[in-house]
Structure formats: C-alpha cells, structure tokens
C-alpha cells in the first residue's frame, strides 16, 4: 500500500453497514467536520427537479465554464451520502474540469431501494437536456459520472438512455464503480479485510440497494449482455478494492463492444482513498478525474 495512505488507516471510520441509519449519521458528521471547499470561482445554487417525487440538485457553475456539464452522483453504497456530504467533491470536480456539475440528491436505500436512485437520476438527466439553454450548457455535451455507487448509477443511466433513446450522453466517468452484485471476481472474493470497504460491507449495501427485487442490468450494469452503443468511458480502479476486477472487466467488455475507454488502475490505493488529499497519489487521482472530464467535454 502507498505509505502516505497507510498512515491514515487507524483513523478510518468503521461504519456498520448493517445499521444504515447509524452509518448515515456518522458519515454526515465526519463530512461536516471536514474543511469547507473553496467555491470562490464557482456559482453554487440549489434547485429542485420536477419528478415523482421531486429531486433536489446542487449546481456548480465555474465562472469560466466551457459549456459542458456532468450529472454527478455521490458514493455511499446507495445507502448514505447527500448533497451536503458530496459538496467538497462536486465543487472540486467543477473546479478541475470547468464543467457545470449537477450534483443529485437521489433517494437512499433501504427506505427507497432500486430503482429509486436510478429513476431520480434519469429524471435529472432529462431535465438537464430539456433545460440546457436556461442552464447555459450544451445539450450535446452532457456527461454522467460518480464515485462507487454513484458510478454504478452513472453506468445504469447510460444503459437506460441508450435503451430508451433518451437524452444523448457524451461520456461516462466511473470512479471505482460497484457494478456487480454477484461478487464473484477475484478481488470481490479475496478482499475481505481491505480498508474502508471490504467484501462484507459491499454485500450489505447490495442487500439494502436491491431490497426484494432481483438484480437487473439497470441495478448491476455488469449483468448487461450488450454494451454496444454506450458513450465513451473513463474508468478508474483502486488496487485494494473489492470492486477492482469488476471495473477492469467492464472496461474490457466496453472495449470489445467498440466503446472507447480510458482505464486507470491506481497502485497502492484502496476504495475511497482519494479522500486523503495530502497523499501525492490522491492528488494525481483527483486531477486525472477532472482532466478526463475536461477532455471529454471539450470535444
């Protein structure tokens, strides 16, 4: 493991994913204690997207925005996280990429299992495309992206938009995506005690996210039989992450289906370790996310 990251291992929270309410509360408290991001070069506004039910969003507009946008989904296993906990990350993505970031406050499991988060996100995508002029964005340059569970939802939205001939998505930014509920890859089976997320915690979040429903490709995109016709992708994986191999395999399957992919496997990292901002490798990871999005939206 990267020595700069290893030094932080004793301080990582030990969230109990079998108690989602308590995990949500602890995560929110830790996020609130973090330093506030610098938003001096951003215009930040809260909006509500009409849907059933309505979906809260927070929009980050760089003062020198280039016209591209990303519908951004926070991580948290589909169980925890919200607009406030995601605020530092959404602000950072906007600053690094120059894109208008539309951060989505999607509904959480187990209270609202699949497909609630997907439906919320798809409603925001449609709203962004239909209101592009008001939002000051180019409807031909709308991406989807997120971290962990947010990357899962991003990949699922890309599948649904393709299948339903919905709004065009120009790019998908998938950071350490959780794509496969079956947990059959080598990394999923063997990483039982990795930092932050491990096999048991990921199994728990899948139980909460799926509820009583069977897994479908829109819940677990790795189950999709056909990946052709999807937007270009940037996929990043962490070495000591149970999701590592499913992310790599998804990238390979996209390539075999004719989809352009940039795949970056970060050595010495673990799931979510890019939150340790003082580490040099975290700085590189975060800069690459912003740069990949900037490149994609500049086309």
N, C-alpha and C positions, 0 to 999 in steps of 0.2 A: 504494500500500500504506500501511496505517496506520503512521505514523512510529515509534510505540513498538514495533511488531513488526519493522519493517525494521531497527532497530538490532541485533536478535538474529540476523539472517541469517548472519553469518560464523561463528556458534557452533553452528549446527545440525549434527547428525551426518549423515554421508554413508553411510548403510547400503547395503551391496551386496546387493540382493535376489536376486541370482543365487547367493549363498552364504548360505542361510538359517541355518545353524548359527552362522556368524560374526556375522550380523546380530542373531540372538537373544542372543548373548553380549554384544555391545556395548550393545544396548538394555537388558539387565538390569543391566549395570554402571552405566550412566548413571542408571537409575531408582534403584538402590541409593544413589547419591551424593546424591539429592535429599533435602531436609528431610523428616523424618517428619511425617505429618499429626497434627493434634490430635484424639485419639479419646477425650478425657475425658468427653464427653457420649454416648459410644456403648459398647455392649457388643459385642465382636468375638469370634466363635467360628469355629473351623474344623470342618467336618463332611464326611462322605463320603456321597454319594447312591448307594444300591444301583442298579447298572445293569450292563451288559455292554460294556465294563468299568465299574467304579465311577468316579464323577465327584467330584473334590474341589470343595468350595464354601467360601466365607468369608462369614459372615453378619454384617451390621452392623445392630444394633438401637439406634435412638436411645432415650434414656431417656424421652423424651416421644413415642414412636411413636404414630401415629394409626390403625394397623391395616392400612394399605395396604402393599403390597410390590412390588418390582420384581426380576425376574430380569435380572441385569446382565451384559453381555458386553463384554469388553475389545476394544480395537482391536489392530492389528498385522498386518493383511492375512491373518489366519488362519495366519500363519507364526511370529510371535513375540508375546510377552506372556504373562503368567500371573497368578496371584493376588497375587503379591508386587509385580510391576510395576504392577498395577492398584490396589494398596492405597490410594494417595493419592486416586485418583479415586472409588473406591467409597465411601470414607469421606466425601468431600466431597458426593457425591450424597445420602448418607444424612442428613448434617447439614443440607443445604439443603432437602431435600424432606420430612423427617420420616418417610420410608418405611423399612421394613425392606428392606435391599439384600442380595440373594443373588447374590454375585459368583461366576461359573462359571469353573472352570479346565478349559476344554474342550481336547480334543486338537488338535494343531497339524499343519499340512502342512509339508513334503511327506511326512513319515513317515506321517501319518494324514490323507489328503486327504478331500474331501467324499465321503460325508455324515457323517463322524465328528463334527465340531463341532456340526452340526445335531442329530444323534442324542443327543449328550451334553446339549445344552441342552434338548431336548424332554423327556428323562428328568428333568431338574431341575424343569422346569415341572410335570410330572405329580406328582412327589414333593412339591413345594410345595403344590399344590392338595389332595393327599390327606392331607397332614400339617399343614394350616393351623391346626388347633386347637393342636397341640403348638408350632408356630412362633409362635403368637399373632398370626396375620394373618387377615384376612377373605378367604375364597376367592373372593368376588365382586369383590375389589379387588386383583387381581394384574396387574401390567403387565410388559412386556418392554422392554428398552432397551439401548443401547450406542452406541459410537463407531466409525465407519469400518466395518471388517469385523464388529465387534460389532453395528453397526446392520443390516448385511446379514443376519446370523444372526437378529436380532430380527424383521426383516420376514419371513424364511423361516419362523420358528416360528409367527408369526401366520397365515401361509398354511396351514401344516400343521395347526395346531389347528382352523382353520375346516374344512378338507377332511376331517379325520378325526373331527370332532365331539369334539375333545379338550377339555381344560380351558378355561374361559372366560378370555379375556384382555381386560381393560378398556381397555387403552391401549398404544400403541407409541411409544417415544421414540427417534427415529432421528437421531443427530447425525452429519452429513457422511457419509451412508451410501454404500457402494460396492455398487451394485445390478445393474450391467450389464456382463457380461464382453465384450460386443461392442465397447465403446469407440468408438462411432460418433457420440456427441454432439459439439457444437461444442467444449465445454470439454475433453472427453477427447482430441480430435484436436489441439487447438491449445496446450494447456498442457504443453509438452514440457520446460520448464525451470523450473517453479514450485518453490518451496521445499518441502523435506521429502518430499512425494510428487509425482511427475510421471508422464507417460504411460508411460515405460519401466518404472518401478518398479511401477506398478499392473498393467501387462501381465505382469510377472514373478510378482506374487503370485497373479494369476488362474491362471497356469500351474501354480503349486505347489498352489493350493487345489483345482483341478479334477482334477489328475492326468490319468489316462487316460479319465476319464468325460466324456461330453458335458454341456454346461450344460443344466440344467432350471430351472424356476421356483423350486425349493427351493434351488438353488445361486445363481441370479441372479434375484431376485424381479422385476426389470424385465421378464423374459420371461413372466410370468404374464398370461394372456389376460383373466382375470376377477378384479377386485379388489373386487367387491362383498362385503358381509358381513364385512369386516375391522374391527378395532377402531379407534377414533379415533386420530389420529396427530399428533405434533409432529415436524416435520422441519426441521432446521437445515442450511444450506449455507454454505460459505466462498467468497468471491469468486474467489480464485486457487487453485482446487482442480479437478483433472480430474473429480472426481465431482459437481461443482456441478450441471450441467444434468440429469444422470440423477436427482438428488434432487428437483429442481424438477419435472421431468416426472412422476415418481412421485407427487408431491403432487397435481399436476393430475389425473392419472388416478384417484387415490383420490377426489378431489372429484367427478369425473364419474361415479364409481360409487356416489356417495351416502354416502361416508365423511367425517365431519367431520375437517378438517385445519387445523392452525396451521402456517404456513410462515414461516420467518425466514431471510432471506438476509443474512449479515453482511458489510458492505462493508469492503474493505481487509484482509481476513483471508486466511490460507492454511490448508491442511489441517493440523489439529492445533495451530494457533497458540494455541488457548485454554490450552495448557500454559504459555504465557508469562504467569504470573499477575500480574506487575506492570503489564501493559498494561490501561488502562481498558476497552477493548473486550473483552478476555478476561474481566474481572470481570463485565461485563454478560452475556456469553455463558453463563458458568457459573451465574450467578444465575438466568438465564432457564430453563436446563435444570432446575434444582431447583424453580423456581416452577411450571413447566409440569407437572412430575410431581406436585407437591403439589396443584395444582388438579384434576388428573385423578383422583387417588386420594381426594380429599375428596368426590367426587360420590356 
